[in-house]
């Protein structure tokens, strides 16, 4: 069982930066692949980025490549999403998720979810 708590969201102007954190409970965090998804009002939840359990492999949605960076600190049971050059279209509720296997980009594949943290980017 893994419990996830996101933080770091907020209101930022276009072009600004935010760093999201996702703190996980449990001693097995280092065995889970982690991912960030987001959901804007009226839209489906979409994949943003993922990272393997070791942190050596990462993957990004095309719309965030070069702007967002996913990382993890297994000693702190935390995964991060550094978001730079934010755009108004990045406005959404951002969720972190955990799964035993790395590679999935579909939210249905992920077993554990946090409650989300709101990111709002003003123009």
CORQUI-V675275 format. One record per pair of residues at least 6 apart in sequence whose C-alpha atoms are under 8 Angstrom apart, sorted by sequence separation. I is the first residue (numbers start at 1). J is the second residue. D is the distance in Angstrom with one decimal. If there is no record, write none. Layout:
[[I	J	D] [I	J	D]]
//
This chain:
[[12	18	7.7] [39	45	4.4] [51	57	5.7] [52	58	6.5] [72	78	5.7] [73	79	6.3] [104	110	7.8] [38	45	5.5] [39	46	6.3] [51	58	4.4] [72	79	4.1] [10	18	7.9] [37	45	6.5] [38	46	5.4] [50	58	5.6] [51	59	6.6] [71	79	5.8] [72	80	5.9] [9	18	7.0] [37	46	5.4] [38	47	6.6] [49	58	7.2] [50	59	5.3] [70	79	7.3] [71	80	5.2] [8	18	7.0] [9	19	7.5] [37	47	4.5] [38	48	6.7] [49	59	5.5] [50	60	6.6] [70	80	5.6] [71	81	6.6] [99	109	7.4] [8	19	5.9] [9	20	6.2] [36	47	6.5] [37	48	5.0] [49	60	4.3] [69	80	8.0] [70	81	4.6] [99	110	5.1] [8	20	4.5] [35	47	7.8] [36	48	5.4] [37	49	7.1] [48	60	5.9] [49	61	6.2] [58	70	7.2] [69	81	5.6] [70	82	6.4] [98	110	5.9] [99	111	5.6] [7	20	5.8] [8	21	6.0] [35	48	7.4] [36	49	5.3] [48	61	5.2] [68	81	6.7] [69	82	5.0] [97	110	6.2] [98	111	6.3] [99	112	6.8] [6	20	7.1] [7	21	5.3] [35	49	5.5] [36	50	6.3] [47	61	6.5] [68	82	5.4] [69	83	6.6] [97	111	7.3] [98	112	5.1] [6	21	5.6] [7	22	6.4] [35	50	4.0] [68	83	4.5] [97	112	5.5] [98	113	6.7] [6	22	4.2] [34	50	5.6] [35	51	6.2] [48	64	7.1] [55	71	6.7] [67	83	6.1] [68	84	6.0] [97	113	4.5] [5	22	5.4] [6	23	6.4] [33	50	7.3] [34	51	5.4] [55	72	6.3] [67	84	5.1] [96	113	6.0] [97	114	6.6] [4	22	6.3] [5	23	5.2] [33	51	5.8] [34	52	6.6] [67	85	6.1] [95	113	6.9] [96	114	5.7] [4	23	5.7] [5	24	6.6] [33	52	4.6] [34	53	7.1] [51	70	6.8] [67	86	7.7] [95	114	5.9] [4	24	4.6] [32	52	7.3] [33	53	4.5] [49	69	8.0] [50	70	6.9] [51	71	7.0] [95	115	6.6] [96	116	7.1] [3	24	5.5] [4	25	6.7] [32	53	5.0] [49	70	6.6] [51	72	7.8] [95	116	4.4] [2	24	6.5] [3	25	5.2] [31	53	5.3] [94	116	5.2] [95	117	6.6] [2	25	5.7] [3	26	7.5] [30	53	5.5] [31	54	7.8] [93	116	5.8] [94	117	5.3] [2	26	5.9] [29	53	8.0] [30	54	6.9] [93	117	5.5] [94	118	6.1] [1	26	7.2] [93	118	4.4] [94	119	7.0] [2	28	7.9] [92	118	6.1] [93	119	6.1] [2	29	7.4] [91	118	7.8] [92	119	5.5] [91	119	5.4] [92	120	6.6] [90	119	7.5] [91	120	4.6] [90	120	7.5] [91	121	5.5] [90	121	6.7] [88	120	7.3] [89	121	7.6] [88	121	4.7] [87	121	6.2] [88	122	5.7] [86	121	6.8] [87	122	7.8] [88	123	6.0] [87	123	7.6] [30	74	5.5] [29	74	6.9] [34	79	7.3] [36	81	7.7] [30	77	7.3] [29	77	5.9] [53	102	7.5] [52	102	5.5] [40	91	6.6] [41	92	7.2] [51	102	7.2] [52	103	7.9] [25	77	7.1] [40	92	4.3] [50	102	7.7] [23	76	7.9] [24	77	5.4] [39	92	5.2] [40	93	6.3] [50	103	7.4] [23	77	6.0] [24	78	6.0] [38	92	5.9] [39	93	5.3] [23	78	4.5] [38	93	5.4] [39	94	6.6] [22	78	5.4] [23	79	6.7] [38	94	4.3] [21	78	6.7] [22	79	5.2] [37	94	5.8] [38	95	5.9] [21	79	5.9] [22	80	6.3] [36	94	6.8] [37	95	5.2] [47	105	5.6] [21	80	4.5] [36	95	5.6] [37	96	6.3] [47	106	6.8] [20	80	5.5] [21	81	6.5] [36	96	4.5] [37	97	7.6] [46	106	7.6] [47	107	7.3] [19	80	6.8] [20	81	5.0] [35	96	5.6] [36	97	6.2] [46	107	7.4] [19	81	5.6] [20	82	6.4] [34	96	7.1] [35	97	5.2] [45	107	7.2] [19	82	4.4] [20	83	7.8] [34	97	5.7] [35	98	6.4] [18	82	6.2] [19	83	5.9] [34	98	4.6] [17	82	7.5] [18	83	5.2] [33	98	5.8] [34	99	6.5] [17	83	5.4] [18	84	6.7] [32	98	6.0] [33	99	5.4] [17	84	4.4] [32	99	5.5] [33	100	6.0] [16	84	6.2] [17	85	6.2] [32	100	4.9] [33	101	5.9] [34	102	7.6] [15	84	7.1] [16	85	5.5] [17	86	6.2] [31	100	6.9] [32	101	6.9] [33	102	5.1] [15	85	4.2] [16	86	5.5] [32	102	7.9] [37	107	7.6] [14	85	7.0] [15	86	4.9] [14	86	5.3] [15	87	6.4] [13	86	7.7] [14	87	5.0] [14	88	6.2] [22	96	6.4] [6	95	7.1] [6	96	6.9] [4	96	7.2] [4	97	7.5] [2	98	7.8] [10	117	8.0] [12	119	7.9] [14	121	5.7] [4	112	7.5] [6	114	6.3] [9	117	5.3] [10	118	6.1] [11	119	6.2] [12	120	6.3] [13	121	5.4] [14	122	5.7] [3	112	7.1] [4	113	6.2] [5	114	5.3] [6	115	7.0] [7	116	7.9] [8	117	7.1] [9	118	5.2] [10	119	5.1] [11	120	4.7] [12	121	5.0] [13	122	4.8] [14	123	5.3] [2	112	6.5] [3	113	7.4] [4	114	4.6] [5	115	6.7] [6	116	5.8] [7	117	5.9] [9	119	4.9] [10	120	6.1] [11	121	5.9] [12	122	6.3] [13	123	6.2] [3	114	7.0] [4	115	7.7] [5	116	7.6] [6	117	5.8] [9	120	7.9] [11	122	7.3]]
//
